Amino acid sequence: MAHIFRKPRPQAGRLLIYLLVFVGAAAGLNAWIFSSGGAAWSRTLDNPPWSPPGVVIGGVWIALFALMAVSTLLVDRSDEAGRRRAARAGVIVWWAICVSWTWFYFGLQNVANGFTVTMIAFLFGLPVIWLALRANAAAAVLLLPLQGWLGFALALSWTTWRLNV
């Protein structure tokens, strides 16, 4: 039997909103980094030889935030309201933690802050991926590259911090 009273599932409009917020923030933060002197400050730091250039890091974050937007849309399509709400809230908070890194690292020009926020984001991602999996398996899969990148970022931020103590 068709569920004629069921609320329609979110479609392209919601995806566009998520992309504008998630990716727009990343693009805006990249612009802020370069216009505020954060990029110039970071060039004064000693970095490990395996550190990617800043433009690559910024591009990766934009792609990862786009995956988060699509993941959130897939979570929204879950039939179970409790799982949907928990997973959506988890992804949004995780995104906010990741975005806050820019302020704590570049805004305060503090390498230790970068490591700390990266650690928090990495650890917070584990239960978020599990929540997303409970709501929609594909949504969880789309979050795995972010978790992998955060693992790499954790090693990079630790090494950068140690080189600049």
C-alpha positions as CSV (number, residue, x, y, z in Angstrom):
1,M,0.0,0.0,0.0
2,A,1.3,3.4,-0.9
3,H,2.0,5.8,1.9
4,I,0.0,8.8,0.7
5,F,0.5,10.8,3.8
6,R,4.3,10.3,4.0
7,K,6.3,13.4,3.6
8,P,8.2,13.4,0.3
9,R,11.9,12.6,0.5
10,P,14.2,15.5,0.0
11,Q,15.6,15.9,-3.5
12,A,17.7,18.2,-5.5
13,G,16.8,21.4,-3.6
14,R,18.0,20.0,-0.3
15,L,21.2,18.8,-2.0
16,L,21.8,22.2,-3.4
17,I,21.4,23.8,0.1
18,Y,23.8,21.3,1.6
19,L,26.4,21.9,-1.1
20,L,26.1,25.7,-0.7
21,V,26.6,25.5,3.0
22,F,29.2,22.7,3.2
23,V,31.2,23.5,0.1
24,G,30.6,27.3,0.3
25,A,32.1,27.4,3.7
26,A,35.2,25.6,2.5
27,A,35.6,27.9,-0.4
28,G,35.0,30.9,1.9
29,L,37.6,29.7,4.4
30,N,40.1,29.1,1.7
31,A,39.6,32.7,0.5
32,W,39.9,34.0,4.1
33,I,43.1,32.0,4.6
34,F,44.8,33.7,1.7
35,S,43.4,37.2,2.3
36,S,44.0,37.3,6.1
37,G,47.7,36.4,6.1
38,G,47.1,32.9,7.3
39,A,48.8,31.5,4.2
40,A,51.8,33.7,4.7
41,W,52.1,32.7,8.3
42,S,51.9,29.0,7.4
43,R,54.7,29.4,4.9
44,T,57.0,30.4,7.7
45,L,56.5,27.0,9.4
46,D,58.7,24.0,9.0
47,N,56.7,21.3,7.3
48,P,57.6,17.7,6.5
49,P,58.8,17.0,3.0
50,W,55.6,14.9,2.4
51,S,53.3,17.8,3.1
52,P,51.1,18.6,0.1
53,P,50.9,22.2,-1.1
54,G,48.2,24.4,0.4
55,V,46.2,24.5,-2.8
56,V,45.9,20.7,-2.8
57,I,44.8,20.7,0.8
58,G,42.1,23.3,0.1
59,G,40.9,21.3,-2.9
60,V,40.7,18.1,-1.0
61,W,38.6,19.8,1.7
62,I,36.2,21.1,-0.9
63,A,35.8,17.6,-2.3
64,L,35.4,16.1,1.1
65,F,32.7,18.7,2.1
66,A,30.9,17.9,-1.2
67,L,30.9,14.2,-0.2
68,M,29.5,15.2,3.3
69,A,26.7,17.2,1.6
70,V,25.7,14.1,-0.5
71,S,26.0,11.9,2.5
72,T,23.7,14.2,4.5
73,L,21.2,14.0,1.7
74,L,21.3,10.2,1.7
75,V,20.9,10.3,5.5
76,D,17.8,12.5,5.0
77,R,16.3,9.8,2.8
78,S,16.3,7.3,5.7
79,D,12.9,5.9,6.6
80,E,13.7,5.9,10.3
81,A,13.3,9.3,11.8
82,G,15.4,8.7,14.9
83,R,18.4,7.4,13.0
84,R,18.0,10.1,10.4
85,R,18.0,12.9,13.0
86,A,21.0,11.4,14.9
87,A,23.1,10.9,11.8
88,R,22.3,14.3,10.3
89,A,23.1,16.0,13.6
90,G,26.4,14.0,13.8
91,V,27.5,14.9,10.2
92,I,26.7,18.6,10.8
93,V,28.6,18.8,14.1
94,W,31.5,16.9,12.5
95,W,31.5,19.4,9.6
96,A,31.5,22.3,12.1
97,I,34.4,20.7,14.0
98,C,36.3,20.4,10.7
99,V,35.5,24.0,9.7
100,S,36.6,25.3,13.1
101,W,40.1,23.9,12.5
102,T,40.7,26.9,10.1
103,W,40.1,29.4,12.9
104,F,42.0,27.5,15.5
105,Y,45.0,27.0,13.2
106,F,45.2,29.9,10.9
107,G,43.1,32.4,12.8
108,L,45.0,32.0,16.1
109,Q,48.2,31.0,14.2
110,N,48.8,28.0,16.5
111,V,50.1,24.7,15.2
112,A,49.2,22.9,18.5
113,N,45.6,23.9,18.0
114,G,45.6,22.4,14.6
115,F,46.7,19.1,16.0
116,T,44.1,19.2,18.8
117,V,41.2,20.0,16.5
118,T,42.3,17.4,14.0
119,M,42.4,14.8,16.8
120,I,38.9,15.8,18.0
121,A,37.6,15.6,14.4
122,F,39.2,12.2,13.8
123,L,37.7,10.7,17.0
124,F,34.3,12.4,16.5
125,G,34.1,10.9,13.0
126,L,34.1,7.3,14.2
127,P,30.6,7.4,15.9
128,V,29.3,9.7,13.1
129,I,30.2,7.1,10.5
130,W,28.4,4.5,12.6
131,L,25.3,6.7,12.9
132,A,25.3,7.3,9.2
133,L,25.7,3.6,8.5
134,R,22.6,2.9,10.7
135,A,20.6,5.5,8.6
136,N,22.0,4.7,5.1
137,A,25.0,2.5,4.2
138,A,25.9,4.6,1.1
139,A,26.0,7.8,3.3
140,A,28.5,6.1,5.6
141,V,30.7,5.0,2.7
142,L,30.8,8.6,1.4
143,L,32.2,9.7,4.8
144,L,35.1,7.2,4.7
145,P,37.4,9.5,2.6
146,L,37.0,12.2,5.2
147,Q,38.0,9.9,8.0
148,G,41.0,8.7,5.9
149,W,42.0,12.3,5.2
150,L,41.7,13.2,8.9
151,G,44.1,10.2,9.6
152,F,46.6,11.7,7.2
153,A,46.0,15.2,8.6
154,L,46.6,13.9,12.1
155,A,50.0,12.6,11.1
156,L,50.8,15.8,9.2
157,S,49.7,18.1,12.0
158,W,51.6,16.1,14.6
159,T,54.7,16.2,12.5
160,T,54.4,19.9,11.8
161,W,53.8,20.7,15.4
162,R,56.9,18.8,16.4
163,L,59.0,20.5,13.8
164,N,57.9,23.9,15.0
165,V,58.2,23.5,18.8
